[in-house]
Structures are given as structure tokens and as C-alpha cells.
Amino acid sequence: MMWPAFIAAGIAETIFFTMIDPEQLYLFGQRVEWSATATYSTGFLLFWLVCIGSSLMTYLMMPQDAKESLMKAAGEREDLARPKRRERTGSGR
């Protein structure tokens, strides 16, 4: 969920700041007096949060059958599955 949002935020920031100069941004009627780097960084983080929220909403609104199918498919493929926890041994750990 985080990586797709990261890539989408990068694309959104590229498009946004291609069209809008960070030195000409206004927030609540006041000019933003940050450096260009601070503006780009803050913009990226805000875009990333919006994209994470979108991914989370998509997952939460997905039917349970689809979620179960995705979990089953991920469990069958080693490259998609999370590393399984080691079975507890008799050592008490």
C-alpha cells in the first residue's frame, strides 16, 4: 500500500510543480515563504498522505471475497508472501 502511494505521489508532485512555481504559492491568502526544497518536500509528503489514504480506502471498501482471494494468492507465491514466522521450538523462546 505504501509503495504504490509513493510512486503516485512522485508522479503527482512532478505534474503539480511542473505547472506551478513554488515561489508563487499562496496558502490561506498568505504567500508561502519557504525555500523551494521545503516546498517540494512538504508537497511530496502531502501528496503521499493523500495517496496512502486513497489506497487504504480502496482496501477497506474492497469486498471480503476479493481480500480473501488476494491473501490466498499471496500465500501461494513465495515472492508475494510475507516471511513466515519460525515455528517455536522446545527451547522456550
Biopython code that builds the backbone (N, CA, C, O; Angstrom):
import numpy as np
from Bio.PDB.StructureBuilder import StructureBuilder

atoms = [
    (1, "MET", "N", (0.828, -1.189, 0.000)),
    (1, "MET", "CA", (0.000, 0.000, 0.000)),
    (1, "MET", "C", (0.877, 1.260, 0.000)),
    (1, "MET", "O", (0.500, 2.281, -0.575)),
    (2, "MET", "N", (2.038, 1.185, 0.641)),
    (2, "MET", "CA", (2.874, 2.379, 0.743)),
    (2, "MET", "C", (3.661, 2.655, -0.539)),
    (2, "MET", "O", (3.804, 3.808, -0.945)),
    (3, "TRP", "N", (4.179, 1.585, -1.184)),
    (3, "TRP", "CA", (4.979, 1.809, -2.389)),
    (3, "TRP", "C", (4.167, 2.353, -3.550)),
    (3, "TRP", "O", (4.613, 3.297, -4.202)),
    (4, "PRO", "N", (2.990, 1.796, -3.841)),
    (4, "PRO", "CA", (2.200, 2.400, -4.925)),
    (4, "PRO", "C", (1.848, 3.854, -4.633)),
    (4, "PRO", "O", (1.828, 4.685, -5.540)),
    (5, "ALA", "N", (1.570, 4.162, -3.363)),
    (5, "ALA", "CA", (1.263, 5.543, -2.982)),
    (5, "ALA", "C", (2.486, 6.439, -3.152)),
    (5, "ALA", "O", (2.357, 7.597, -3.549)),
    (6, "PHE", "N", (3.667, 5.910, -2.854)),
    (6, "PHE", "CA", (4.908, 6.658, -3.012)),
    (6, "PHE", "C", (5.126, 7.033, -4.482)),
    (6, "PHE", "O", (5.463, 8.174, -4.799)),
    (7, "ILE", "N", (4.931, 6.068, -5.358)),
    (7, "ILE", "CA", (5.119, 6.320, -6.787)),
    (7, "ILE", "C", (4.064, 7.289, -7.309)),
    (7, "ILE", "O", (4.378, 8.197, -8.079)),
    (8, "ALA", "N", (2.816, 7.097, -6.892)),
    (8, "ALA", "CA", (1.753, 8.010, -7.322)),
    (8, "ALA", "C", (2.015, 9.428, -6.823)),
    (8, "ALA", "O", (1.762, 10.392, -7.545)),
    (9, "ALA", "N", (2.521, 9.565, -5.595)),
    (9, "ALA", "CA", (2.835, 10.897, -5.056)),
    (9, "ALA", "C", (3.961, 11.547, -5.851)),
    (9, "ALA", "O", (3.927, 12.752, -6.100)),
    (10, "GLY", "N", (4.950, 10.766, -6.249)),
    (10, "GLY", "CA", (6.026, 11.306, -7.069)),
    (10, "GLY", "C", (5.519, 11.820, -8.409)),
    (10, "GLY", "O", (5.943, 12.876, -8.880)),
    (11, "ILE", "N", (4.617, 11.071, -9.014)),
    (11, "ILE", "CA", (4.028, 11.499, -10.290)),
    (11, "ILE", "C", (3.179, 12.753, -10.089)),
    (11, "ILE", "O", (3.261, 13.697, -10.875)),
    (12, "ALA", "N", (2.360, 12.759, -9.028)),
    (12, "ALA", "CA", (1.506, 13.916, -8.758)),
    (12, "ALA", "C", (2.336, 15.167, -8.491)),
    (12, "ALA", "O", (2.002, 16.251, -8.970)),
    (13, "GLU", "N", (3.422, 15.019, -7.724)),
    (13, "GLU", "CA", (4.265, 16.178, -7.437)),
    (13, "GLU", "C", (4.945, 16.699, -8.703)),
    (13, "GLU", "O", (5.047, 17.908, -8.909)),
    (14, "THR", "N", (5.402, 15.786, -9.536)),
    (14, "THR", "CA", (6.039, 16.189, -10.786)),
    (14, "THR", "C", (5.078, 16.988, -11.646)),
    (14, "THR", "O", (5.439, 18.039, -12.176)),
    (15, "ILE", "N", (3.865, 16.499, -11.785)),
    (15, "ILE", "CA", (2.870, 17.207, -12.600)),
    (15, "ILE", "C", (2.512, 18.548, -11.963)),
    (15, "ILE", "O", (2.453, 19.569, -12.648)),
    (16, "PHE", "N", (2.273, 18.544, -10.649)),
    (16, "PHE", "CA", (1.869, 19.762, -9.948)),
    (16, "PHE", "C", (2.931, 20.852, -10.055)),
    (16, "PHE", "O", (2.629, 21.986, -10.425)),
    (17, "PHE", "N", (4.181, 20.502, -9.729)),
    (17, "PHE", "CA", (5.230, 21.518, -9.715)),
    (17, "PHE", "C", (5.802, 21.811, -11.099)),
    (17, "PHE", "O", (6.601, 22.736, -11.251)),
    (18, "THR", "N", (5.409, 21.046, -12.098)),
    (18, "THR", "CA", (5.737, 21.424, -13.469)),
    (18, "THR", "C", (4.876, 22.612, -13.895)),
    (18, "THR", "O", (5.312, 23.465, -14.668)),
    (19, "MET", "N", (3.655, 22.652, -13.380)),
    (19, "MET", "CA", (2.723, 23.714, -13.756)),
    (19, "MET", "C", (2.742, 24.903, -12.792)),
    (19, "MET", "O", (2.377, 26.014, -13.177)),
    (20, "ILE", "N", (3.161, 24.683, -11.554)),
    (20, "ILE", "CA", (3.092, 25.730, -10.535)),
    (20, "ILE", "C", (4.478, 25.969, -9.939)),
    (20, "ILE", "O", (5.143, 25.033, -9.494)),
    (21, "ASP", "N", (4.899, 27.217, -9.935)),
    (21, "ASP", "CA", (6.196, 27.600, -9.358)),
    (21, "ASP", "C", (6.056, 27.679, -7.842)),
    (21, "ASP", "O", (5.146, 28.348, -7.352)),
    (22, "PRO", "N", (6.938, 27.010, -7.079)),
    (22, "PRO", "CA", (6.816, 27.041, -5.620)),
    (22, "PRO", "C", (6.931, 28.442, -5.023)),
    (22, "PRO", "O", (6.440, 28.679, -3.919)),
    (23, "GLU", "N", (7.562, 29.362, -5.724)),
    (23, "GLU", "CA", (7.691, 30.723, -5.194)),
    (23, "GLU", "C", (6.411, 31.533, -5.386)),
    (23, "GLU", "O", (6.300, 32.638, -4.855)),
    (24, "GLN", "N", (5.455, 31.009, -6.129)),
    (24, "GLN", "CA", (4.203, 31.718, -6.361)),
    (24, "GLN", "C", (3.021, 31.054, -5.674)),
    (24, "GLN", "O", (1.874, 31.298, -6.046)),
    (25, "LEU", "N", (3.283, 30.220, -4.679)),
    (25, "LEU", "CA", (2.218, 29.547, -3.949)),
    (25, "LEU", "C", (1.664, 30.436, -2.841)),
    (25, "LEU", "O", (2.404, 31.153, -2.167)),
    (26, "TYR", "N", (0.367, 30.373, -2.671)),
    (26, "TYR", "CA", (-0.320, 31.078, -1.587)),
    (26, "TYR", "C", (-1.115, 30.066, -0.795)),
    (26, "TYR", "O", (-1.728, 29.165, -1.368)),
    (27, "LEU", "N", (-1.109, 30.209, 0.524)),
    (27, "LEU", "CA", (-1.852, 29.330, 1.412)),
    (27, "LEU", "C", (-2.662, 30.198, 2.354)),
    (27, "LEU", "O", (-2.101, 30.978, 3.123)),
    (28, "PHE", "N", (-3.971, 30.067, 2.300)),
    (28, "PHE", "CA", (-4.896, 30.869, 3.097)),
    (28, "PHE", "C", (-4.672, 32.361, 2.883)),
    (28, "PHE", "O", (-4.728, 33.144, 3.831)),
    (29, "GLY", "N", (-4.422, 32.749, 1.649)),
    (29, "GLY", "CA", (-4.255, 34.149, 1.301)),
    (29, "GLY", "C", (-2.881, 34.723, 1.588)),
    (29, "GLY", "O", (-2.618, 35.881, 1.265)),
    (30, "GLN", "N", (-2.010, 33.942, 2.184)),
    (30, "GLN", "CA", (-0.656, 34.389, 2.513)),
    (30, "GLN", "C", (0.345, 33.679, 1.610)),
    (30, "GLN", "O", (0.207, 32.491, 1.320)),
    (31, "ARG", "N", (1.350, 34.423, 1.174)),
    (31, "ARG", "CA", (2.381, 33.834, 0.338)),
    (31, "ARG", "C", (3.227, 32.858, 1.153)),
    (31, "ARG", "O", (3.592, 33.149, 2.293)),
    (32, "VAL", "N", (3.539, 31.700, 0.567)),
    (32, "VAL", "CA", (4.378, 30.707, 1.237)),
    (32, "VAL", "C", (5.827, 31.177, 1.142)),
    (32, "VAL", "O", (6.359, 31.332, 0.043)),
    (33, "GLU", "N", (6.465, 31.402, 2.285)),
    (33, "GLU", "CA", (7.819, 31.958, 2.335)),
    (33, "GLU", "C", (8.876, 30.880, 2.591)),
    (33, "GLU", "O", (9.923, 31.172, 3.169)),
    (34, "TRP", "N", (8.620, 29.657, 2.176)),
    (34, "TRP", "CA", (9.566, 28.574, 2.383)),
    (34, "TRP", "C", (10.532, 28.501, 1.220)),
    (34, "TRP", "O", (10.276, 29.049, 0.148)),
    (35, "SER", "N", (11.645, 27.818, 1.441)),
    (35, "SER", "CA", (12.582, 27.567, 0.341)),
    (35, "SER", "C", (11.925, 26.588, -0.637)),
    (35, "SER", "O", (10.956, 25.908, -0.301)),
    (36, "ALA", "N", (12.467, 26.534, -1.839)),
    (36, "ALA", "CA", (11.909, 25.627, -2.850)),
    (36, "ALA", "C", (11.996, 24.173, -2.386)),
    (36, "ALA", "O", (11.075, 23.386, -2.606)),
    (37, "THR", "N", (13.114, 23.826, -1.741)),
    (37, "THR", "CA", (13.283, 22.448, -1.259)),
    (37, "THR", "C", (12.247, 22.097, -0.203)),
    (37, "THR", "O", (11.677, 21.007, -0.232)),
    (38, "ALA", "N", (11.998, 23.007, 0.725)),
    (38, "ALA", "CA", (10.983, 22.764, 1.757)),
    (38, "ALA", "C", (9.596, 22.646, 1.140)),
    (38, "ALA", "O", (8.790, 21.824, 1.578)),
    (39, "THR", "N", (9.315, 23.454, 0.137)),
    (39, "THR", "CA", (8.014, 23.392, -0.530)),
    (39, "THR", "C", (7.852, 22.077, -1.266)),
    (39, "THR", "O", (6.800, 21.444, -1.174)),
    (40, "TYR", "N", (8.882, 21.653, -1.999)),
    (40, "TYR", "CA", (8.819, 20.380, -2.711)),
    (40, "TYR", "C", (8.651, 19.215, -1.730)),
    (40, "TYR", "O", (7.851, 18.309, -1.969)),
    (41, "SER", "N", (9.401, 19.241, -0.635)),
    (41, "SER", "CA", (9.329, 18.157, 0.353)),
    (41, "SER", "C", (7.958, 18.084, 1.010)),
    (41, "SER", "O", (7.378, 17.005, 1.130)),
    (42, "THR", "N", (7.448, 19.224, 1.432)),
    (42, "THR", "CA", (6.122, 19.258, 2.051)),
    (42, "THR", "C", (5.047, 18.835, 1.067)),
    (42, "THR", "O", (4.130, 18.092, 1.415)),
    (43, "GLY", "N", (5.166, 19.314, -0.166)),
    (43, "GLY", "CA", (4.210, 18.916, -1.202)),
    (43, "GLY", "C", (4.220, 17.420, -1.432)),
    (43, "GLY", "O", (3.165, 16.797, -1.553)),
    (44, "PHE", "N", (5.423, 16.834, -1.492)),
    (44, "PHE", "CA", (5.514, 15.394, -1.694)),
    (44, "PHE", "C", (4.873, 14.636, -0.543)),
    (44, "PHE", "O", (4.116, 13.692, -0.766)),
    (45, "LEU", "N", (5.172, 15.044, 0.694)),
    (45, "LEU", "CA", (4.595, 14.352, 1.852)),
    (45, "LEU", "C", (3.069, 14.460, 1.863)),
    (45, "LEU", "O", (2.379, 13.495, 2.193)),
    (46, "LEU", "N", (2.549, 15.621, 1.508)),
    (46, "LEU", "CA", (1.086, 15.772, 1.460)),
    (46, "LEU", "C", (0.476, 14.912, 0.353)),
    (46, "LEU", "O", (-0.551, 14.266, 0.562)),
    (47, "PHE", "N", (1.109, 14.904, -0.825)),
    (47, "PHE", "CA", (0.620, 14.033, -1.896)),
    (47, "PHE", "C", (0.689, 12.568, -1.476)),
    (47, "PHE", "O", (-0.211, 11.789, -1.789)),
    (48, "TRP", "N", (1.752, 12.188, -0.770)),
    (48, "TRP", "CA", (1.917, 10.812, -0.329)),
    (48, "TRP", "C", (0.813, 10.432, 0.663)),
    (48, "TRP", "O", (0.252, 9.339, 0.578)),
    (49, "LEU", "N", (0.504, 11.321, 1.589)),
    (49, "LEU", "CA", (-0.574, 11.046, 2.547)),
    (49, "LEU", "C", (-1.915, 10.873, 1.851)),
    (49, "LEU", "O", (-2.694, 9.988, 2.206)),
    (50, "VAL", "N", (-2.186, 11.719, 0.856)),
    (50, "VAL", "CA", (-3.438, 11.605, 0.111)),
    (50, "VAL", "C", (-3.490, 10.267, -0.637)),
    (50, "VAL", "O", (-4.528, 9.606, -0.660)),
    (51, "CYS", "N", (-2.379, 9.878, -1.239)),
    (51, "CYS", "CA", (-2.337, 8.616, -1.982)),
    (51, "CYS", "C", (-2.443, 7.408, -1.051)),
    (51, "CYS", "O", (-3.068, 6.408, -1.407)),
    (52, "ILE", "N", (-1.839, 7.490, 0.141)),
    (52, "ILE", "CA", (-1.978, 6.414, 1.129)),
    (52, "ILE", "C", (-3.446, 6.303, 1.554)),
    (52, "ILE", "O", (-3.988, 5.202, 1.657)),
    (53, "GLY", "N", (-4.071, 7.435, 1.796)),
    (53, "GLY", "CA", (-5.490, 7.429, 2.157)),
    (53, "GLY", "C", (-6.351, 6.814, 1.064)),
    (53, "GLY", "O", (-7.297, 6.080, 1.350)),
    (54, "SER", "N", (-6.024, 7.113, -0.177)),
    (54, "SER", "CA", (-6.766, 6.538, -1.293)),
    (54, "SER", "C", (-6.585, 5.023, -1.345)),
    (54, "SER", "O", (-7.552, 4.288, -1.546)),
    (55, "SER", "N", (-5.358, 4.558, -1.165)),
    (55, "SER", "CA", (-5.097, 3.116, -1.168)),
    (55, "SER", "C", (-5.807, 2.432, -0.009)),
    (55, "SER", "O", (-6.371, 1.350, -0.171)),
    (56, "LEU", "N", (-5.778, 3.058, 1.153)),
    (56, "LEU", "CA", (-6.442, 2.489, 2.327)),
    (56, "LEU", "C", (-7.956, 2.414, 2.124)),
    (56, "LEU", "O", (-8.584, 1.408, 2.455)),
    (57, "MET", "N", (-8.528, 3.471, 1.585)),
    (57, "MET", "CA", (-9.971, 3.459, 1.317)),
    (57, "MET", "C", (-10.334, 2.385, 0.296)),
    (57, "MET", "O", (-11.364, 1.724, 0.429)),
    (58, "THR", "N", (-9.496, 2.210, -0.717)),
    (58, "THR", "CA", (-9.744, 1.165, -1.707)),
    (58, "THR", "C", (-9.741, -0.202, -1.040)),
    (58, "THR", "O", (-10.614, -1.029, -1.305)),
    (59, "TYR", "N", (-8.755, -0.442, -0.170)),
    (59, "TYR", "CA", (-8.679, -1.722, 0.516)),
    (59, "TYR", "C", (-9.881, -1.929, 1.439)),
    (59, "TYR", "O", (-10.466, -3.012, 1.461)),
    (60, "LEU", "N", (-10.246, -0.908, 2.190)),
    (60, "LEU", "CA", (-11.354, -1.047, 3.138)),
    (60, "LEU", "C", (-12.697, -1.250, 2.441)),
    (60, "LEU", "O", (-13.586, -1.903, 2.988)),
    (61, "MET", "N", (-12.848, -0.700, 1.247)),
    (61, "MET", "CA", (-14.110, -0.829, 0.512)),
    (61, "MET", "C", (-14.162, -2.079, -0.370)),
    (61, "MET", "O", (-15.198, -2.389, -0.957)),
    (62, "MET", "N", (-13.041, -2.791, -0.456)),
    (62, "MET", "CA", (-12.982, -4.000, -1.269)),
    (62, "MET", "C", (-13.834, -5.097, -0.634)),
    (62, "MET", "O", (-13.811, -5.260, 0.586)),
    (63, "PRO", "N", (-14.584, -5.853, -1.438)),
    (63, "PRO", "CA", (-15.373, -6.951, -0.870)),
    (63, "PRO", "C", (-14.482, -7.982, -0.176)),
    (63, "PRO", "O", (-13.342, -8.205, -0.583)),
    (64, "GLN", "N", (-15.009, -8.600, 0.863)),
    (64, "GLN", "CA", (-14.240, -9.571, 1.644)),
    (64, "GLN", "C", (-13.768, -10.736, 0.779)),
    (64, "GLN", "O", (-12.667, -11.249, 0.985)),
    (65, "ASP", "N", (-14.587, -11.163, -0.188)),
    (65, "ASP", "CA", (-14.181, -12.261, -1.066)),
    (65, "ASP", "C", (-12.921, -11.911, -1.847)),
    (65, "ASP", "O", (-12.039, -12.752, -2.018)),
    (66, "ALA", "N", (-12.836, -10.676, -2.318)),
    (66, "ALA", "CA", (-11.650, -10.244, -3.065)),
    (66, "ALA", "C", (-10.427, -10.209, -2.159)),
    (66, "ALA", "O", (-9.336, -10.590, -2.582)),
    (67, "LYS", "N", (-10.596, -9.753, -0.907)),
    (67, "LYS", "CA", (-9.477, -9.726, 0.035)),
    (67, "LYS", "C", (-8.965, -11.142, 0.306)),
    (67, "LYS", "O", (-7.757, -11.376, 0.343)),
    (68, "GLU", "N", (-9.900, -12.089, 0.498)),
    (68, "GLU", "CA", (-9.509, -13.460, 0.771)),
    (68, "GLU", "C", (-8.797, -14.075, -0.429)),
    (68, "GLU", "O", (-7.836, -14.826, -0.263)),
    (69, "SER", "N", (-9.261, -13.762, -1.628)),
    (69, "SER", "CA", (-8.606, -14.269, -2.838)),
    (69, "SER", "C", (-7.191, -13.724, -2.968)),
    (69, "SER", "O", (-6.274, -14.457, -3.339)),
    (70, "LEU", "N", (-7.007, -12.431, -2.663)),
    (70, "LEU", "CA", (-5.674, -11.836, -2.720)),
    (70, "LEU", "C", (-4.744, -12.463, -1.683)),
    (70, "LEU", "O", (-3.580, -12.736, -1.977)),
    (71, "MET", "N", (-5.255, -12.694, -0.464)),
    (71, "MET", "CA", (-4.432, -13.305, 0.574)),
    (71, "MET", "C", (-4.050, -14.727, 0.198)),
    (71, "MET", "O", (-2.920, -15.155, 0.435)),
    (72, "LYS", "N", (-4.993, -15.460, -0.391)),
    (72, "LYS", "CA", (-4.711, -16.830, -0.814)),
    (72, "LYS", "C", (-3.658, -16.830, -1.918)),
    (72, "LYS", "O", (-2.723, -17.629, -1.881)),
    (73, "ALA", "N", (-3.803, -15.943, -2.896)),
    (73, "ALA", "CA", (-2.836, -15.872, -3.996)),
    (73, "ALA", "C", (-1.451, -15.485, -3.479)),
    (73, "ALA", "O", (-0.447, -16.022, -3.946)),
    (74, "ALA", "N", (-1.390, -14.573, -2.534)),
    (74, "ALA", "CA", (-0.103, -14.163, -1.977)),
    (74, "ALA", "C", (0.522, -15.280, -1.164)),
    (74, "ALA", "O", (1.744, -15.431, -1.152)),
    (75, "GLY", "N", (-0.298, -16.059, -0.488)),
    (75, "GLY", "CA", (0.217, -17.165, 0.314)),
    (75, "GLY", "C", (0.780, -18.292, -0.536)),
    (75, "GLY", "O", (1.658, -19.027, -0.084)),
    (76, "GLU", "N", (0.289, -18.437, -1.758)),
    (76, "GLU", "CA", (0.753, -19.500, -2.648)),
    (76, "GLU", "C", (2.032, -19.133, -3.380)),
    (76, "GLU", "O", (2.728, -20.015, -3.883)),
    (77, "ARG", "N", (2.351, -17.868, -3.448)),
    (77, "ARG", "CA", (3.554, -17.428, -4.162)),
    (77, "ARG", "C", (4.572, -16.919, -3.164)),
    (77, "ARG", "O", (4.283, -16.034, -2.359)),
    (78, "GLU", "N", (5.760, -17.482, -3.224)),
    (78, "GLU", "CA", (6.820, -17.090, -2.289)),
    (78, "GLU", "C", (7.250, -15.636, -2.471)),
    (78, "GLU", "O", (7.627, -14.983, -1.498)),
    (79, "ASP", "N", (7.200, -15.123, -3.692)),
    (79, "ASP", "CA", (7.655, -13.759, -3.925)),
    (79, "ASP", "C", (6.659, -12.716, -3.438)),
    (79, "ASP", "O", (7.027, -11.552, -3.280)),
    (80, "LEU", "N", (5.409, -13.098, -3.195)),
    (80, "LEU", "CA", (4.405, -12.159, -2.705)),
    (80, "LEU", "C", (4.105, -12.328, -1.221)),
    (80, "LEU", "O", (3.575, -11.418, -0.584)),
    (81, "ALA", "N", (4.440, -13.476, -0.679)),
    (81, "ALA", "CA", (4.084, -13.773, 0.707)),
    (81, "ALA", "C", (5.045, -13.098, 1.673)),
    (81, "ALA", "O", (6.226, -12.918, 1.375)),
    (82, "ARG", "N", (4.529, -12.734, 2.814)),
    (82, "ARG", "CA", (5.382, -12.222, 3.886)),
    (82, "ARG", "C", (6.187, -13.387, 4.440)),
    (82, "ARG", "O", (5.721, -14.527, 4.436)),
    (83, "PRO", "N", (7.370, -13.108, 4.909)),
    (83, "PRO", "CA", (8.152, -14.213, 5.511)),
    (83, "PRO", "C", (7.381, -14.801, 6.683)),
    (83, "PRO", "O", (6.867, -14.076, 7.534)),
    (84, "LYS", "N", (7.311, -16.104, 6.714)),
    (84, "LYS", "CA", (6.570, -16.767, 7.784)),
    (84, "LYS", "C", (7.433, -16.804, 9.039)),
    (84, "LYS", "O", (8.652, -16.959, 8.974)),
    (85, "ARG", "N", (6.774, -16.659, 10.171)),
    (85, "ARG", "CA", (7.496, -16.722, 11.439)),
    (85, "ARG", "C", (7.948, -18.146, 11.672)),
    (85, "ARG", "O", (7.265, -19.108, 11.321)),
    (86, "ARG", "N", (9.109, -18.250, 12.269)),
    (86, "ARG", "CA", (9.630, -19.579, 12.568)),
    (86, "ARG", "C", (8.761, -20.240, 13.624)),
    (86, "ARG", "O", (8.254, -19.600, 14.546)),
    (87, "GLU", "N", (8.610, -21.541, 13.450)),
    (87, "GLU", "CA", (7.853, -22.306, 14.447)),
    (87, "GLU", "C", (8.620, -22.264, 15.764)),
    (87, "GLU", "O", (9.849, -22.317, 15.787)),
    (88, "ARG", "N", (7.889, -22.170, 16.829)),
    (88, "ARG", "CA", (8.535, -22.169, 18.142)),
    (88, "ARG", "C", (9.092, -23.568, 18.416)),
    (88, "ARG", "O", (8.424, -24.581, 18.211)),
    (89, "THR", "N", (10.286, -23.582, 18.866)),
    (89, "THR", "CA", (10.915, -24.860, 19.207)),
    (89, "THR", "C", (10.784, -25.107, 20.700)),
    (89, "THR", "O", (10.260, -24.262, 21.426)),
    (90, "GLY", "N", (11.238, -26.218, 21.148)),
    (90, "GLY", "CA", (11.150, -26.573, 22.554)),
    (90, "GLY", "C", (12.096, -25.803, 23.443)),
    (90, "GLY", "O", (12.161, -26.070, 24.643)),
    (91, "SER", "N", (12.849, -24.833, 22.881)),
    (91, "SER", "CA", (13.821, -24.104, 23.686)),
    (91, "SER", "C", (13.188, -23.045, 24.582)),
    (91, "SER", "O", (13.863, -22.480, 25.442)),
    (92, "GLY", "N", (11.883, -22.769, 24.386)),
    (92, "GLY", "CA", (11.209, -21.803, 25.262)),
    (92, "GLY", "C", (11.232, -20.385, 24.748)),
    (92, "GLY", "O", (10.706, -19.492, 25.412)),
    (93, "ARG", "N", (11.819, -20.139, 23.594)),
    (93, "ARG", "CA", (11.881, -18.799, 23.035)),
    (93, "ARG", "C", (10.699, -18.491, 22.193)),
    (93, "ARG", "O", (10.600, -17.393, 21.645)),
]
sb = StructureBuilder()
sb.init_structure("model")
sb.init_model(0)
sb.init_chain("A")
sb.init_seg("    ")
for serial, (resi, resn, name, xyz) in enumerate(atoms, 1):
    if name == "N":
        sb.init_residue(resn, " ", resi, " ")
    sb.init_atom(name, np.array(xyz, "f"), 0.0, 1.0, " ", f" {name:<3s}", serial, name[0])
structure = sb.get_structure()
